[in-house]
């Protein structure tokens, strides 16, 4: 009985997937939960296990094909596995029985030796025309013709080709093929290298295809620009107290938690406090409808070697500071190891992107749809600033960070953005660090 394998939905809002690689070929056995193929979405790549035992009978999607969710991409025969296994066992037993009886056959053939000698020429012509079902099955699977099979030197009775004879022949053949391919590869690589050296002086450009992640990023960014009416506001924040707190506690934190204390959890904590006060930032547009979200789900942009992804910390409003620290570290580590679940890349209501880790002091990020806003974080730099104390002004060296806020002007006004940055900066500058742990 054939059962369909469909394109799975790997996350909220994902409507299609790209076939990256099949891990099994047609005719291969597969067990339940064994990896069948690798599928890529616009957010992450995932290995897809087989939902049941069987034999892969049909592959309906080639690598790089894009299929909508629930579309049939392969079929597995769940009944043929047992049938084929039983047949293999029968053939193995036949082979073993033949091997066991060869001695008996030899004794009987001694009686007929004279007759056999008389007909030796005829026997030599026909001695390899009989092959056991198991030998023929293996030969068909390996693509051997009858002529090639007959050319194998057999060790069985009358030169019959046994399973061991066939396996030894295939091993020798594969070794020879690999050796020839290696020589051809070396020769081809050398020629290509020489050609490249010659032609590189004649070219001032080269063309390459965008990988799937870059295509996805390009599409999302263009769609966001075409969807949201982007407006930007900026503010600077005195992070001196937080910088001192991190510097003082980083060693103990590392020993206790096993990972570094960074500035990102402070920013997310302040963003959550701000959104609780200004709830319109936890909503987005759907046509002419405003969708208000109950929980605050913060997306944090993580830079990868060839792009970026935005894993989501769900229900941030229910986490304390230490819980946020652990979630930030967990998502960042698993993102860089390509271990993020597709479901962890959707559902954000607000996004934070920290380009300051690359030394940039200011930037204008594009809104992560369908969010209505995004916070950009610059590098923390020491600067001389004017401070007031007891009605007296003085100049001091402080740790300053620039923040930029992108808002969708269809839903939020400049006044909303101004209120957000004012509340956000005030939260960071006046944060009671003694209550964090």
C-alpha positions in Angstrom: 0.0 0.0 0.0 1.4 3.4 -1.0 1.2 6.3 1.5 1.8 9.9 0.5 4.5 12.1 1.9 3.4 15.8 1.7 5.3 19.1 2.1 5.1 19.8 5.8 4.3 23.2 7.3 7.4 24.1 9.3 6.1 27.2 11.0 3.4 29.8 11.4 2.9 31.7 8.1 5.1 29.3 6.1 3.2 28.3 2.9 5.8 26.5 0.9 9.1 24.7 1.1 12.1 24.1 -1.2 13.5 20.6 -1.7 17.2 20.7 -0.8 18.3 17.1 -0.8 16.8 13.6 -0.7 18.5 11.3 1.8 17.0 8.2 0.2 16.7 6.9 -3.3 13.8 5.1 -5.0 13.8 1.5 -3.9 15.6 2.2 -0.6 14.2 0.9 2.7 13.4 3.5 5.3 12.4 3.3 8.9 10.0 5.5 10.9 11.7 8.7 12.1 14.7 8.1 9.8 15.7 11.2 7.9 14.0 11.1 4.4 14.9 14.5 3.0 16.1 18.0 3.8 13.7 20.9 3.2 14.4 24.6 3.2 12.0 27.4 4.0 12.5 31.2 3.8 13.7 31.0 7.4 15.6 27.8 8.1 16.6 24.4 6.7 15.1 21.2 8.4 15.6 17.5 8.1 12.3 15.7 7.6 11.9 12.2 9.0 9.7 9.5 7.5 6.4 9.1 9.3 6.4 5.3 8.8 8.4 2.2 7.8 8.5 1.2 4.2 10.2 1.4 0.8 10.5 4.7 -1.1 8.6 4.1 -4.3 8.1 7.5 -5.9 9.9 10.9 -5.7 7.8 13.7 -7.2 10.0 16.7 -6.3 13.5 17.3 -7.5 16.1 19.4 -5.5 15.4 23.1 -5.8 11.8 22.5 -6.6 9.3 24.7 -4.5 6.1 23.0 -3.4 3.2 24.4 -1.4 2.4 22.8 2.0 0.4 19.6 1.9 1.4 18.9 -1.7 2.5 15.3 -2.3 6.3 15.1 -2.8 6.9 11.3 -2.5 5.2 8.0 -1.9 6.3 5.2 0.4 5.2 1.5 0.0 4.4 0.4 3.6 3.6 -3.2 2.6 6.5 -4.0 0.3 9.1 -3.7 3.1 7.9 -6.9 4.8 7.3 -8.7 1.5 10.8 -7.8 0.3 12.4 -8.7 3.6 10.7 -12.1 3.5 11.8 -12.6 -0.1 15.4 -11.7 0.9 15.3 -14.2 3.7 14.0 -16.9 1.4 16.7 -16.2 -1.2 19.4 -16.2 1.5 18.2 -19.5 2.7 18.2 -20.9 -0.8 21.7 -19.6 -1.2 22.8 -21.2 2.0 21.1 -24.5 1.2 22.8 -24.6 -2.2 26.2 -24.0 -0.4 25.5 -26.7 2.1 24.6 -29.3 -0.5 27.6 -28.7 -2.7 29.6 -31.5 -0.9 26.8 -34.0 -1.5 26.6 -32.9 -5.1 30.3 -33.3 -5.5 30.1 -36.9 -4.2 27.4 -37.8 -6.6 29.2 -36.1 -9.5 32.2 -38.3 -8.9 30.1 -41.3 -10.0 29.2 -39.4 -13.2 32.7 -38.1 -13.7 33.3 -40.0 -16.9 30.1 -38.8 -18.4 30.8 -35.2 -17.4 34.2 -35.3 -19.0 32.7 -36.5 -22.2 30.3 -33.6 -22.2 32.9 -31.1 -20.8 32.6 -28.8 -23.8 28.9 -28.5 -23.5 29.1 -27.9 -19.7 31.7 -25.2 -20.2 29.4 -23.4 -22.5 26.5 -23.6 -20.1 28.0 -23.7 -16.6 27.2 -20.1 -15.7 23.7 -19.9 -17.2 22.1 -20.7 -13.8 22.1 -18.0 -11.1 20.3 -18.1 -7.8 17.4 -15.5 -7.3 19.6 -13.7 -4.8 22.5 -13.3 -7.2 20.2 -12.1 -10.0 18.5 -9.6 -7.6 21.8 -8.1 -6.5 23.0 -8.0 -10.2 19.9 -6.1 -11.3 20.2 -3.6 -8.4 23.8 -2.9 -9.4 23.0 -2.6 -13.1 24.9 -5.6 -14.3 24.0 -7.1 -17.6 23.6 -10.9 -18.2 26.8 -10.9 -20.2 28.8 -9.1 -17.4 27.3 -11.4 -14.8 28.3 -14.5 -16.9 31.8 -13.1 -17.2 32.4 -13.4 -13.4 34.6 -16.2 -12.3 32.5 -18.4 -10.0 33.7 -20.6 -7.1 30.5 -22.8 -6.9 29.7 -26.1 -8.4 30.5 -26.1 -12.2 31.8 -22.6 -11.8 28.5 -21.3 -10.5 28.6 -17.6 -9.4 27.8 -17.4 -5.6 26.8 -14.3 -3.7 30.4 -14.0 -2.3 31.8 -14.1 -5.9 29.4 -11.3 -7.0 30.1 -9.1 -3.9 33.9 -9.5 -4.4 33.5 -8.6 -8.1 31.5 -5.5 -7.3 34.0 -4.3 -4.7 36.9 -4.6 -7.2 34.9 -2.8 -9.8 34.0 0.1 -7.5 37.6 0.4 -6.3 38.8 0.6 -9.9 36.0 3.2 -10.8 36.9 5.4 -7.8 40.6 5.3 -8.7 39.8 6.3 -12.3 37.5 9.1 -11.2 40.1 10.4 -8.8 42.6 10.6 -11.6 40.1 12.3 -13.9 39.1 14.8 -11.1 42.8 15.7 -10.5 43.3 16.2 -14.2 40.1 18.3 -14.6 40.8 20.4 -11.6 44.3 21.1 -12.8 43.0 22.2 -16.2 40.3 24.3 -14.7 42.8 26.0 -12.4 45.1 26.7 -15.3 42.2 28.1 -17.4 41.1 30.3 -14.5 44.6 31.8 -14.2 44.6 32.6 -17.8 41.1 34.0 -18.0 41.1 35.9 -14.7 43.2 38.6 -16.2 40.6 39.1 -18.9 37.6 39.4 -16.6 36.6 42.4 -14.4 33.5 40.7 -12.9 32.0 37.3 -12.3 28.4 36.2 -11.8 26.9 33.9 -9.2 23.5 32.8 -8.2 22.0 34.1 -4.9 21.6 31.3 -2.4 18.2 30.6 -1.0 18.6 32.5 2.2 19.8 35.6 0.4 16.8 35.3 -2.0 14.5 35.1 1.0 16.0 38.1 2.7 15.9 40.1 -0.5 12.2 39.3 -1.0 11.2 40.1 2.6 13.1 43.4 2.7 11.5 44.5 -0.6 8.1 43.4 0.6 8.5 45.3 3.9 9.5 48.5 2.1 6.5 48.1 -0.2 4.2 47.4 2.7 5.0 49.7 5.6 5.3 53.5 5.6 8.7 53.6 7.3 9.5 56.6 9.6 12.5 56.8 11.9 13.3 58.4 15.2 16.5 58.4 17.2 17.7 59.0 20.7 20.9 58.5 22.7 21.1 56.8 26.1 23.6 56.9 29.0 24.5 53.2 29.5 27.2 53.9 32.1 25.5 52.3 35.1 24.6 49.2 33.1 28.1 48.9 31.7 29.5 49.1 35.2 27.1 46.4 36.4 28.0 44.0 33.6 31.7 44.6 34.2 31.3 43.9 37.9 29.2 40.8 37.6 30.4 39.2 34.4 32.8 36.7 36.0 30.3 35.5 38.7 27.6 35.3 36.1 29.8 33.2 33.8 30.6 30.8 36.6 27.0 30.5 37.7 25.2 30.3 34.3 27.9 29.0 32.0 27.6 31.8 29.5 28.5 35.5 29.2 26.3 38.3 30.5 25.7 40.7 27.5 23.8 43.9 27.0 21.0 42.4 24.9 18.9 41.2 27.8 18.9 44.7 29.3 17.5 46.1 26.0 14.8 43.4 25.8 13.8 44.0 29.4 13.5 47.7 28.8 11.6 47.1 25.5 9.1 44.8 27.3 8.5 47.4 30.1 8.0 50.1 27.4 5.5 48.0 25.4 3.5 47.2 28.5 3.1 51.0 28.9 2.5 51.7 25.2 0.5 48.7 24.0 0.0 50.0 20.5 3.5 48.8 19.8 2.3 45.2 20.3 -0.1 45.4 17.4 0.0 45.3 13.6 -2.2 45.9 10.6 -4.1 43.3 8.6 -5.7 45.2 5.8 -7.9 47.7 7.5 -8.0 45.7 10.8 -5.7 46.4 13.8 -4.5 43.1 15.4 -3.7 43.5 19.1 -1.5 40.8 20.6 -1.9 39.6 24.2 1.7 38.5 24.8 4.9 40.4 24.0 7.1 38.3 21.7 10.5 39.8 21.0 12.3 38.9 17.8 16.1 39.2 18.0 18.1 39.4 14.8 21.1 37.0 14.8 23.8 37.4 12.1 24.9 34.2 10.4 27.8 33.5 8.0 25.6 34.1 5.0 22.7 36.1 6.2 20.5 36.5 9.3 17.5 35.0 11.0 15.2 36.4 13.7 14.4 33.8 16.4 11.6 34.8 18.7 11.5 34.9 22.5 7.9 34.2 23.2 5.9 35.6 26.1 8.8 37.9 27.2 6.3 39.7 29.5 6.2 36.5 31.6 10.0 36.2 32.0 12.2 37.8 34.6 15.6 39.2 33.8 17.5 35.9 34.3 14.9 34.1 32.2 15.5 36.6 29.4 19.3 36.1 29.6 18.9 32.4 29.3 16.6 32.6 26.3 18.8 35.1 24.5 21.8 32.9 24.9 20.0 29.7 23.9 18.5 31.2 20.7 21.8 32.8 19.7 23.8 29.6 20.2 21.3 27.4 18.4 20.9 29.9 15.6 24.6 29.8 14.8 24.6 26.0 14.9 21.6 25.8 12.6 19.5 24.1 15.3 16.6 26.5 15.4 13.1 25.0 15.0 11.1 26.8 12.2 8.3 27.5 14.7 10.8 29.6 16.7 11.2 32.0 13.8 7.6 33.3 13.7 5.2 35.1 15.9 7.2 38.2 16.9 5.4 41.3 17.8 8.5 43.6 18.1 12.0 43.2 16.9 15.4 44.3 18.2 18.5 44.3 15.9 21.9 45.1 17.3 24.3 46.3 14.6 26.4 47.8 17.4 28.2 44.5 17.8 30.0 45.3 14.5 31.1 48.7 15.8 28.3 50.7 14.0 27.0 53.6 16.0 23.8 54.2 14.1 21.5 52.5 11.5 18.0 52.5 10.1 16.7 49.0 10.1 13.8 47.7 8.0 10.7 46.6 9.8 10.3 42.8 10.3 6.8 42.1 8.9 4.2 42.0 10.1 5.5 44.0 13.1 4.7 47.7 13.3 8.1 48.7 14.6 11.8 47.7 15.0 14.5 48.9 17.4 18.1 49.5 16.1 20.9 49.4 18.6 24.3 51.1 18.0 27.6 50.4 19.6 28.3 51.7 23.1 31.0 54.4 23.0 32.7 56.5 25.7 32.1 60.2 25.1 32.5 63.4 27.0 29.0 64.7 27.9 27.5 67.4 30.0 25.8 66.1 33.2 23.8 68.0 35.8 24.0 67.4 39.5 22.6 69.6 42.2 21.9 72.3 39.6 25.6 72.2 38.6 26.8 71.2 35.2 30.0 69.3 34.5 31.7 67.3 31.8 32.2 63.6 32.3 33.2 60.6 30.3 30.1 58.4 29.9 29.2 55.2 28.0 26.7 56.4 25.3 24.5 54.3 23.0 22.4 55.5 20.1 19.0 53.9 19.4 16.9 54.2 16.3 13.3 53.3 16.1 11.6 52.4 12.8 7.8 52.6 12.9 5.0 51.9 10.4 3.4 55.3 10.0 0.2 53.6 8.8 -0.4 52.6 12.4 1.9 54.6 14.5 2.6 58.3 14.5 5.8 60.2 15.2 4.5 61.1 18.7 4.1 57.4 19.5 7.7 56.8 18.4 8.9 59.7 20.5 7.0 58.4 23.6 8.5 55.0 23.1 12.1 56.2 22.9 11.6 58.5 25.9 10.2 55.7 28.1 12.8 53.2 26.8 15.8 55.4 27.5 14.5 56.4 30.9 14.0 52.7 31.8 17.6 51.9 30.9 19.2 54.9 32.6 17.2 54.5 35.8 17.2 50.7 36.0 17.5 49.2 39.5 20.2 46.7 38.8 20.1 45.5 42.5 16.8 43.7 41.8 17.9 41.9 38.6 19.1 38.7 40.2 
